[in-house]
């Protein structure tokens, strides 16, 4: 079967997608109705610790409204990281549990790639340095370029300080790191405020599935870039102090 035929086949498969890597929960179901028309339902909510309780009910509600069971899915698509450690553990556990029980594969997708895709969809950019706030004074970053058919990874996901970020000419910055780190990020590039969304995962999934990126449920694993997950009390105090504007000393009379 040719690659284009593979893509046509997997595009018609029902998919469940979700991302819990940030402060937002994003869930979506995509399928084709009896007339062959693409349909989509989505849910947005609070992420982080809240997602552990709300992800499965939200996913099952969307599937029920779509008239689908988990066993009818072509794959369970999830944001594998980098991002919130709690959120990533939740996403992997839910993806693995749903897919394992139904005998369907999982499709792990880099969250920074989902950021790039959401920026392309929202702002029309095709050259993107994707950013997510990693806290502790750092960002997760990766560089992508879209060739009109698929995304190419130019620099894979990594952890760095915002002032160390390298942005090639003509590339946009996209993600959620501007509030926390905007003053330290390169000032010239265009900035696109986006989060990795389940809708972006649905758009990425057909090409990735056609390329053979789906894996068995047991391989629903997170992408961790940082080993250290929390700051010490002193590190948190130092970071708060660094963000405070300097206080002008009084001029002695």
Backbone as CSV, one residue per row, in Angstrom:
resi,resn,N_x,N_y,N_z,CA_x,CA_y,CA_z,C_x,C_y,C_z
1,UNK,0.840,-1.191,0.000,0.000,0.000,0.000,0.878,1.245,0.000
2,UNK,0.546,2.230,-0.805,1.357,3.438,-0.912,1.170,4.304,0.319
3,UNK,2.155,5.210,0.619,2.006,6.111,1.769,0.735,6.937,1.710
4,UNK,0.348,7.421,0.522,-0.864,8.220,0.417,-2.099,7.379,0.717
5,UNK,-2.077,6.091,0.312,-3.194,5.195,0.629,-3.250,4.914,2.121
6,UNK,-2.086,4.739,2.751,-2.026,4.563,4.198,-2.641,5.756,4.910
7,UNK,-2.289,6.953,4.460,-2.790,8.171,5.085,-4.298,8.275,4.924
8,UNK,-4.785,7.941,3.745,-6.228,7.989,3.500,-6.954,7.015,4.417
9,UNK,-6.366,5.852,4.629,-6.993,4.838,5.466,-7.055,5.295,6.920
10,UNK,-5.935,5.763,7.467,-5.921,6.109,8.886,-6.675,7.405,9.163
11,UNK,-6.827,8.273,8.160,-7.585,9.503,8.364,-9.026,9.195,8.731
12,UNK,-9.553,8.087,8.244,-10.946,7.722,8.498,-11.136,7.010,9.829
13,UNK,-10.068,6.666,10.533,-10.192,5.929,11.783,-10.642,6.855,12.914
14,UNK,-11.555,6.411,13.765,-11.905,7.214,14.948,-10.712,7.313,15.892
15,UNK,-10.536,8.467,16.495,-9.401,8.700,17.380,-9.857,9.426,18.638
16,UNK,-9.275,9.056,19.757,-9.405,9.792,21.015,-8.049,10.418,21.305
17,UNK,-8.041,11.720,21.602,-6.787,12.417,21.875,-6.928,13.238,23.147
18,UNK,-5.840,13.329,23.905,-5.867,14.192,25.095,-4.458,14.640,25.473
19,UNK,-4.426,15.804,26.117,-3.172,16.364,26.615,-3.407,16.924,28.011
20,UNK,-2.537,16.546,28.941,-2.617,17.031,30.315,-1.258,17.545,30.788
21,UNK,-0.445,17.996,29.859,0.941,18.354,30.176,1.097,19.751,30.761
22,UNK,0.034,20.568,30.698,0.119,21.944,31.174,-0.981,22.204,32.195
23,UNK,-1.249,23.482,32.444,-2.306,23.860,33.384,-3.700,23.623,32.825
24,UNK,-3.788,23.194,31.561,-5.082,22.957,30.913,-5.258,21.481,30.572
25,UNK,-6.486,21.019,30.660,-6.863,19.687,30.198,-7.554,19.828,28.851
26,UNK,-7.119,19.066,27.859,-7.704,19.134,26.528,-7.980,17.719,26.043
27,UNK,-9.236,17.463,25.673,-9.658,16.133,25.218,-10.467,16.310,23.940
28,UNK,-10.303,15.411,22.982,-11.080,15.498,21.742,-11.265,14.110,21.141
29,UNK,-12.373,13.946,20.443,-12.655,12.735,19.677,-12.908,13.152,18.239
30,UNK,-12.258,12.471,17.306,-12.470,12.726,15.890,-12.903,11.453,15.182
31,UNK,-13.884,11.560,14.282,-14.379,10.402,13.545,-15.087,10.882,12.283
32,UNK,-15.511,9.953,11.456,-16.304,10.259,10.267,-17.702,9.688,10.454
33,UNK,-18.706,10.472,10.103,-20.080,10.000,10.259,-20.456,9.055,9.113
34,UNK,-21.709,8.620,9.110,-22.155,7.633,8.117,-22.040,8.140,6.690
35,UNK,-22.066,9.470,6.532,-21.930,10.057,5.198,-20.478,10.335,4.834
36,UNK,-19.557,9.939,5.722,-18.139,10.160,5.445,-17.638,11.533,5.787
37,UNK,-18.446,12.313,6.497,-18.032,13.674,6.845,-17.246,13.665,8.147
38,UNK,-16.140,14.422,8.220,-15.356,14.466,9.461,-16.134,15.166,10.568
39,UNK,-16.088,14.581,11.757,-16.754,15.148,12.921,-15.757,15.227,14.067
40,UNK,-16.005,16.143,14.988,-15.107,16.306,16.125,-15.876,16.855,17.311
41,UNK,-15.581,16.315,18.487,-16.085,16.832,19.752,-14.896,17.072,20.666
42,UNK,-14.951,18.122,21.469,-13.816,18.430,22.326,-14.273,18.922,23.691
43,UNK,-13.365,18.861,24.630,-13.610,19.315,25.997,-12.346,19.975,26.507
44,UNK,-12.498,21.133,27.140,-11.372,21.832,27.765,-11.673,21.991,29.248
45,UNK,-10.668,21.784,30.076,-10.869,21.916,31.518,-9.573,22.256,32.216
46,UNK,-9.601,22.103,33.523,-8.429,22.401,34.343,-7.498,21.193,34.326
47,UNK,-6.222,21.452,34.086,-5.246,20.371,34.027,-4.542,20.162,35.351
48,UNK,-3.273,19.791,35.287,-2.507,19.551,36.505,-3.081,18.404,37.306
49,UNK,-3.139,18.576,38.615,-3.637,17.527,39.497,-5.109,17.219,39.257
50,UNK,-5.856,18.226,38.808,-7.286,18.027,38.564,-7.541,16.994,37.468
51,UNK,-6.620,16.881,36.531,-6.862,16.014,35.374,-6.941,14.538,35.750
52,UNK,-6.324,14.152,36.862,-6.359,12.745,37.245,-7.779,12.277,37.552
53,UNK,-8.622,13.213,37.994,-10.002,12.866,38.312,-10.957,13.124,37.160
54,UNK,-10.610,14.046,36.279,-11.568,14.480,35.256,-11.305,13.934,33.863
55,UNK,-10.107,13.409,33.590,-9.772,12.995,32.232,-10.648,11.837,31.748
56,UNK,-10.738,10.769,32.519,-11.508,9.609,32.064,-12.995,9.945,31.893
57,UNK,-13.631,10.620,32.865,-15.041,10.986,32.633,-15.240,11.845,31.388
58,UNK,-14.321,12.789,31.147,-14.444,13.648,29.961,-14.288,12.832,28.685
59,UNK,-13.312,11.921,28.669,-13.087,11.093,27.475,-14.279,10.185,27.203
60,UNK,-14.806,9.561,28.247,-15.930,8.650,28.054,-17.189,9.393,27.643
61,UNK,-17.354,10.611,28.148,-18.506,11.420,27.744,-18.445,11.755,26.260
62,UNK,-17.265,12.164,25.784,-17.123,12.494,24.363,-17.349,11.260,23.488
63,UNK,-16.785,10.133,23.891,-16.989,8.907,23.117,-18.467,8.533,23.072
64,UNK,-19.142,8.664,24.216,-20.559,8.349,24.243,-21.370,9.257,23.346
65,UNK,-21.050,10.551,23.360,-21.762,11.500,22.499,-21.493,11.230,21.023
66,UNK,-20.311,10.683,20.735,-19.972,10.351,19.346,-20.521,8.984,18.933
67,UNK,-21.057,8.245,19.884,-21.562,6.908,19.573,-20.460,5.895,19.348
68,UNK,-19.348,6.078,20.045,-18.187,5.211,19.854,-17.810,4.515,21.151
69,UNK,-17.180,3.367,21.043,-16.557,2.694,22.174,-15.044,2.786,22.002
70,UNK,-14.327,2.538,23.068,-12.854,2.585,22.980,-12.352,1.548,21.980
71,UNK,-13.018,0.383,21.917,-12.585,-0.668,21.013,-12.713,-0.323,19.539
72,UNK,-13.494,0.708,19.218,-13.648,1.131,17.819,-12.565,2.123,17.388
73,UNK,-11.742,2.566,18.318,-10.736,3.581,17.998,-9.590,3.000,17.179
74,UNK,-9.053,3.830,16.305,-7.840,3.448,15.598,-6.623,3.565,16.484
75,UNK,-6.678,4.459,17.473,-5.585,4.654,18.426,-6.045,5.612,19.511
76,UNK,-5.374,5.529,20.646,-5.495,6.532,21.704,-4.265,7.431,21.586
77,UNK,-4.499,8.701,21.309,-3.421,9.660,21.041,-3.229,10.528,22.277
78,UNK,-1.990,10.687,22.735,-1.781,11.479,23.948,-0.478,12.268,23.874
79,UNK,-0.460,13.413,24.566,0.747,14.205,24.694,1.678,13.565,25.701
80,UNK,2.855,13.141,25.253,3.745,12.357,26.119,4.734,13.217,26.896
81,UNK,4.792,14.517,26.615,5.738,15.393,27.285,6.683,16.021,26.278
82,UNK,7.527,16.885,26.775,7.720,17.251,28.181,6.584,18.110,28.712
83,UNK,6.557,18.237,30.048,5.534,19.026,30.692,5.427,18.663,32.155
84,UNK,4.266,18.949,32.734,4.010,18.667,34.140,4.183,17.186,34.439
85,UNK,4.978,16.875,35.453,5.212,15.470,35.777,3.913,14.779,36.159
86,UNK,3.096,15.430,36.976,1.821,14.843,37.377,0.915,14.648,36.171
87,UNK,0.852,15.655,35.322,0.013,15.565,34.133,0.457,14.470,33.189
88,UNK,1.767,14.328,32.994,2.268,13.298,32.084,1.995,11.897,32.619
89,UNK,2.157,11.717,33.911,1.858,10.403,34.502,0.381,10.058,34.310
90,UNK,-0.473,11.069,34.482,-1.908,10.845,34.290,-2.201,10.451,32.853
91,UNK,-1.646,11.193,31.892,-1.909,10.921,30.477,-1.446,9.520,30.097
92,UNK,-0.266,9.142,30.529,0.265,7.820,30.176,-0.563,6.703,30.810
93,UNK,-0.943,6.886,32.078,-1.713,5.852,32.760,-3.081,5.667,32.107
94,UNK,-3.741,6.768,31.770,-5.061,6.680,31.153,-4.960,6.096,29.744
95,UNK,-3.981,6.570,28.959,-3.803,6.037,27.606,-3.540,4.537,27.651
96,UNK,-2.662,4.131,28.558,-2.326,2.713,28.659,-3.535,1.888,29.100
97,UNK,-4.256,2.373,30.111,-5.391,1.622,30.621,-6.493,1.464,29.595
98,UNK,-6.860,2.567,28.924,-7.923,2.497,27.930,-7.523,1.613,26.752
99,UNK,-6.317,1.813,26.248,-5.885,1.079,25.059,-5.665,-0.397,25.353
100,UNK,-5.079,-0.686,26.505,-4.812,-2.084,26.861,-6.111,-2.870,26.963
101,UNK,-7.081,-2.305,27.655,-8.336,-3.015,27.851,-9.101,-3.235,26.562
102,UNK,-8.933,-2.322,25.602,-9.687,-2.413,24.348,-8.890,-3.046,23.220
103,UNK,-7.599,-3.300,23.454,-6.772,-3.915,22.420,-6.453,-2.999,21.258
104,UNK,-6.320,-1.698,21.536,-5.971,-0.748,20.477,-4.594,-0.151,20.772
105,UNK,-3.896,0.359,19.765,-2.576,0.941,19.991,-2.662,2.346,20.576
106,UNK,-1.531,2.844,21.019,-1.423,4.229,21.474,-0.488,4.979,20.532
107,UNK,-0.683,6.283,20.487,0.182,7.141,19.674,0.723,8.254,20.571
108,UNK,1.963,8.112,21.077,2.560,9.173,21.882,3.044,10.308,20.979
109,UNK,2.726,11.548,21.347,3.109,12.711,20.547,3.824,13.704,21.451
110,UNK,4.958,14.218,20.994,5.665,15.245,21.759,4.758,16.459,21.957
111,UNK,4.666,16.938,23.186,3.807,18.091,23.457,4.292,19.344,22.737
112,UNK,5.581,19.488,22.552,6.097,20.663,21.847,5.726,20.622,20.367
113,UNK,5.635,19.438,19.794,5.154,19.321,18.419,3.687,19.741,18.336
114,UNK,2.912,19.372,19.357,1.510,19.806,19.401,1.414,21.324,19.528
115,UNK,2.343,21.941,20.248,2.396,23.408,20.333,2.638,24.001,18.946
116,UNK,3.613,23.448,18.231,3.918,23.948,16.887,2.722,23.812,15.961
117,UNK,2.029,22.667,16.034,0.864,22.443,15.178,-0.279,23.392,15.534
118,UNK,-0.467,23.631,16.824,-1.520,24.561,17.220,-1.204,25.980,16.748
119,UNK,0.070,26.357,16.795,0.478,27.678,16.300,0.281,27.786,14.793
120,UNK,0.565,26.706,14.078,0.340,26.701,12.620,-1.140,26.880,12.309
121,UNK,-1.971,26.171,13.041,-3.420,26.230,12.811,-3.990,27.595,13.209
122,UNK,-3.500,28.137,14.306,-4.056,29.376,14.853,-3.482,30.619,14.189
123,UNK,-2.193,30.595,13.880,-1.534,31.812,13.401,-0.895,31.671,12.031
124,UNK,-0.948,30.486,11.422,-0.424,30.302,10.082,1.086,30.243,9.984
125,UNK,1.776,30.007,11.104,3.236,29.944,11.078,3.691,28.525,10.727
126,UNK,4.765,28.406,9.987,5.269,27.094,9.593,6.704,26.854,10.039
127,UNK,7.307,27.844,10.675,8.640,27.699,11.273,8.524,28.156,12.724
128,UNK,8.722,27.217,13.645,8.340,27.471,15.031,9.402,26.970,16.004
129,UNK,9.740,27.812,16.975,10.421,27.356,18.183,9.340,27.241,19.244
130,UNK,8.995,26.009,19.605,7.912,25.740,20.551,8.455,25.762,21.970
131,UNK,7.713,26.412,22.860,8.143,26.600,24.242,7.049,26.184,25.206
132,UNK,7.429,25.574,26.304,6.535,25.365,27.435,7.276,25.750,28.705
133,UNK,6.585,26.408,29.600,7.178,26.801,30.875,7.535,25.555,31.666
134,UNK,8.823,25.414,32.002,9.289,24.265,32.771,9.424,24.594,34.254
135,UNK,9.072,25.860,34.614,9.244,26.344,35.986,10.717,26.321,36.354
136,UNK,11.011,26.641,37.600,12.399,26.641,38.074,13.302,27.484,37.177
137,UNK,12.723,28.542,36.552,13.514,29.447,35.729,13.944,28.892,34.398
138,UNK,13.267,27.840,33.905,13.667,27.197,32.660,12.470,26.978,31.743
139,UNK,12.770,26.649,30.485,11.728,26.326,29.511,12.081,25.022,28.805
140,UNK,11.036,24.318,28.379,11.208,23.222,27.438,11.102,23.832,26.041
141,UNK,11.985,23.443,25.142,11.993,24.055,23.810,12.372,23.033,22.746
142,UNK,11.810,23.221,21.563,12.166,22.425,20.387,11.890,23.268,19.150
143,UNK,12.597,22.988,18.069,12.477,23.768,16.837,11.946,22.887,15.718
144,UNK,10.902,23.393,15.022,10.236,22.618,13.980,10.018,23.478,12.734
145,UNK,9.955,22.806,11.588,9.590,23.466,10.333,8.618,22.561,9.587
146,UNK,7.555,23.167,9.055,6.548,22.406,8.308,6.803,22.576,6.817
147,UNK,6.876,21.463,6.086,7.213,21.522,4.662,5.987,21.514,3.757
148,UNK,4.809,21.725,4.358,3.576,21.671,3.593,2.878,20.336,3.688
149,UNK,3.608,19.325,4.148,3.038,17.985,4.307,3.155,17.492,5.734
150,UNK,4.332,17.713,6.314,4.586,17.225,7.661,5.591,18.122,8.361
151,UNK,5.662,17.958,9.676,6.639,18.694,10.469,7.991,17.990,10.453
152,UNK,9.043,18.781,10.354,10.411,18.282,10.487,10.971,18.798,11.809
153,UNK,11.580,17.910,12.584,12.194,18.312,13.842,13.628,18.762,13.570
154,UNK,13.882,20.056,13.761,15.222,20.595,13.542,16.068,20.528,14.805
155,UNK,15.460,20.822,15.942,16.126,20.688,17.241,15.154,19.967,18.157
156,UNK,15.506,18.780,18.666,14.575,18.008,19.491,14.320,18.663,20.848
157,UNK,13.293,18.238,21.559,12.974,18.829,22.863,14.153,18.803,23.825
158,UNK,14.345,19.936,24.492,15.444,20.084,25.437,15.031,21.079,26.510
159,UNK,15.811,21.150,27.563,15.574,22.063,28.673,16.658,23.122,28.665
160,UNK,16.268,24.395,28.797,17.272,25.452,28.820,16.732,26.674,29.540
161,UNK,17.624,27.618,29.851,17.207,28.891,30.394,16.635,29.748,29.277
162,UNK,15.641,30.593,29.560,15.031,31.399,28.498,16.013,32.320,27.789
163,UNK,17.005,32.825,28.488,17.978,33.711,27.852,18.956,32.952,26.965
164,UNK,19.001,31.621,27.089,19.895,30.799,26.278,19.239,30.318,24.992
165,UNK,17.966,30.610,24.814,17.221,30.084,23.677,17.744,30.646,22.359
166,UNK,17.937,29.763,21.382,18.374,30.161,20.056,17.184,30.106,19.100
167,UNK,16.885,31.239,18.450,15.758,31.314,17.527,16.281,31.654,16.137
168,UNK,16.179,30.740,15.165,16.660,31.039,13.815,15.882,32.196,13.186
169,UNK,16.496,32.919,12.266,15.786,34.013,11.585,14.513,33.517,10.911
170,UNK,13.442,34.270,11.056,12.185,33.927,10.422,11.310,32.964,11.205
171,UNK,11.786,32.463,12.334,11.010,31.528,13.145,10.202,32.283,14.196
172,UNK,9.003,31.781,14.463,8.155,32.339,15.505,8.362,31.575,16.808
173,UNK,8.114,32.249,17.920,8.062,31.611,19.229,6.604,31.277,19.529
174,UNK,6.344,30.072,19.996,4.970,29.679,20.296,4.948,28.852,21.572
175,UNK,3.924,29.077,22.392,3.793,28.305,23.614,3.153,29.091,24.731
176,UNK,3.486,28.718,25.974,2.875,29.350,27.146,3.895,29.975,28.085
177,UNK,5.121,30.208,27.590,6.203,30.657,28.475,6.367,32.174,28.534
178,UNK,5.507,32.920,27.880,5.739,34.359,27.751,5.429,35.132,29.029
179,UNK,4.439,34.708,29.771,4.114,35.408,31.013,5.226,35.249,32.033
180,UNK,5.710,34.036,32.196,6.737,33.772,33.207,8.127,34.208,32.782
181,UNK,8.430,34.145,31.474,9.810,34.349,31.028,9.951,35.362,29.898
182,UNK,8.878,36.091,29.594,8.885,36.948,28.414,10.028,37.932,28.350
183,UNK,10.402,38.520,29.482,11.463,39.531,29.486,12.822,38.933,29.168
184,UNK,12.990,37.632,29.380,14.273,36.976,29.150,14.350,36.284,27.790
185,UNK,13.219,36.156,27.127,13.208,35.499,25.816,13.633,36.470,24.725
186,UNK,14.148,35.960,23.599,14.499,36.845,22.484,13.327,37.742,22.102
187,UNK,13.595,39.019,21.912,12.518,40.000,21.746,12.012,40.101,20.311
188,UNK,12.833,39.823,19.309,12.453,40.089,17.918,11.422,39.123,17.335
189,UNK,11.510,37.808,17.611,10.602,36.894,16.915,9.129,37.155,17.247
190,UNK,8.269,36.805,16.314,6.826,36.843,16.555,6.484,35.865,17.675
191,UNK,5.541,36.244,18.523,5.135,35.399,19.635,3.681,34.958,19.455
192,UNK,3.455,33.665,19.614,2.110,33.103,19.478,1.785,32.356,20.762
193,UNK,0.808,32.853,21.504,0.418,32.236,22.769,-0.515,31.061,22.488
194,UNK,-0.035,29.845,22.697,-0.849,28.641,22.474,-0.474,27.573,23.491
195,UNK,-1.350,26.597,23.633,-1.094,25.413,24.440,-1.177,24.178,23.544
196,UNK,-0.555,23.080,23.951,-0.724,21.833,23.185,-2.150,21.328,23.358
197,UNK,-2.903,21.246,22.288,-4.323,20.900,22.382,-4.592,19.507,21.826
198,UNK,-5.713,18.929,22.267,-6.135,17.641,21.726,-6.482,17.754,20.251
199,UNK,-7.003,18.917,19.844,-7.311,19.122,18.427,-6.042,19.072,17.577
200,UNK,-4.959,19.656,18.098,-3.678,19.580,17.389,-3.205,18.135,17.282
201,UNK,-3.410,17.361,18.351,-3.030,15.946,18.312,-3.817,15.197,17.246
202,UNK,-5.109,15.516,17.113,-5.912,14.870,16.075,-5.422,15.214,14.677
203,UNK,-4.971,16.449,14.487,-4.459,16.824,13.157,-3.124,16.149,12.859
204,UNK,-2.311,15.955,13.882,-1.006,15.320,13.694,-1.117,13.802,13.511
205,UNK,-2.133,13.202,14.114,-2.203,11.752,14.217,-2.229,11.004,12.886
206,UNK,-3.043,11.399,11.889,-3.095,10.588,10.662,-1.738,10.405,10.000
207,UNK,-0.980,11.474,9.853,0.337,11.360,9.232,1.251,10.478,10.072
208,UNK,1.232,10.652,11.396,2.097,9.859,12.261,1.699,8.386,12.245
209,UNK,0.403,8.112,12.218,-0.054,6.723,12.146,0.357,6.089,10.822
210,UNK,0.229,6.854,9.733,0.641,6.337,8.428,2.141,6.080,8.377
211,UNK,2.891,6.832,9.176,4.344,6.645,9.234,4.747,5.531,10.201
212,UNK,3.764,4.901,10.842,4.065,3.768,11.717,4.466,4.139,13.128
213,UNK,4.009,5.293,13.629,4.430,5.768,14.949,3.610,5.186,16.096
214,UNK,2.515,4.482,15.815,1.714,3.878,16.878,2.500,2.736,17.522
215,UNK,2.270,2.546,18.823,2.968,1.499,19.578,1.955,0.756,20.452
216,UNK,2.312,-0.428,20.959,1.411,-1.145,21.870,1.151,-0.340,23.140
217,UNK,0.034,-0.634,23.796,-0.376,0.128,24.978,0.697,0.137,26.058
218,UNK,1.435,-0.952,26.207,2.464,-1.026,27.249,3.559,0.015,27.059
219,UNK,3.662,0.567,25.851,4.700,1.563,25.570,4.168,3.000,25.660
220,UNK,3.071,3.185,26.383,2.563,4.536,26.645,3.401,5.146,27.757
221,UNK,4.533,5.711,27.375,5.521,6.196,28.338,5.725,7.704,28.197
222,UNK,6.041,8.371,29.302,6.252,9.826,29.249,7.627,10.188,28.711
223,UNK,7.741,11.398,28.179,9.033,11.950,27.789,9.446,12.935,28.869
224,UNK,10.343,12.493,29.731,10.887,13.356,30.768,12.225,13.902,30.296
225,UNK,12.425,15.198,30.473,13.704,15.807,30.115,14.474,16.203,31.363
226,UNK,13.749,16.555,32.405,14.381,16.979,33.655,14.276,15.869,34.685
227,UNK,15.389,15.619,35.391,15.378,14.636,36.466,14.900,15.250,37.776
228,UNK,15.294,16.510,38.005,14.909,17.194,39.237,13.530,17.792,39.051
229,UNK,12.607,17.530,39.987,11.225,17.952,39.793,10.795,19.093,40.700
230,UNK,11.633,19.492,41.645,11.224,20.561,42.552,12.432,21.365,42.998
231,UNK,12.176,22.616,43.328,13.216,23.480,43.834,13.309,23.396,45.352
232,UNK,14.475,23.703,45.869,14.611,23.863,47.307,13.987,25.196,47.715
233,UNK,13.781,25.369,49.009,13.220,26.628,49.508,14.103,27.797,49.105
234,UNK,15.419,27.631,49.212,16.336,28.721,48.859,16.280,29.021,47.367
235,UNK,16.190,27.986,46.531,16.102,28.204,45.081,14.839,28.960,44.712
236,UNK,13.719,28.630,45.363,12.481,29.358,45.095,12.604,30.817,45.516
237,UNK,13.244,31.048,46.655,13.434,32.423,47.125,14.348,33.199,46.176
238,UNK,15.402,32.560,45.709,16.321,33.226,44.777,15.614,33.570,43.469
239,UNK,14.754,32.654,42.995,14.034,32.922,41.746,13.069,34.087,41.907
240,UNK,12.350,34.146,43.052,11.439,35.274,43.291,12.205,36.579,43.359
241,UNK,13.371,36.545,44.007,14.181,37.762,44.124,14.678,38.220,42.765
242,UNK,15.029,37.273,41.898,15.542,37.638,40.574,14.478,38.294,39.718
243,UNK,13.210,37.966,39.988,12.125,38.537,39.205,11.694,39.915,39.697
244,UNK,12.116,40.291,40.905,11.727,41.585,41.458,12.557,42.687,40.813
245,UNK,11.935,43.842,40.474,12.710,44.961,39.943,13.660,45.501,41.004
246,UNK,14.804,46.000,40.591,15.758,46.537,41.558,15.159,47.728,42.305
247,UNK,15.473,47.827,43.573,14.994,48.938,44.388,16.059,50.023,44.420
248,UNK,15.675,51.195,43.977,16.637,52.313,43.953,17.007,52.706,45.369
249,UNK,18.271,52.846,45.613,18.714,53.247,46.966,18.446,54.728,47.165
250,UNK,18.144,55.071,48.411,17.877,56.471,48.714,19.149,57.285,48.591
251,UNK,19.016,58.500,48.104,20.168,59.382,47.973,20.399,60.088,49.291
252,UNK,21.512,59.784,50.004,21.722,60.365,51.326,21.826,61.889,51.245
253,UNK,21.202,62.566,52.194,21.255,64.029,52.198,22.384,64.525,53.069
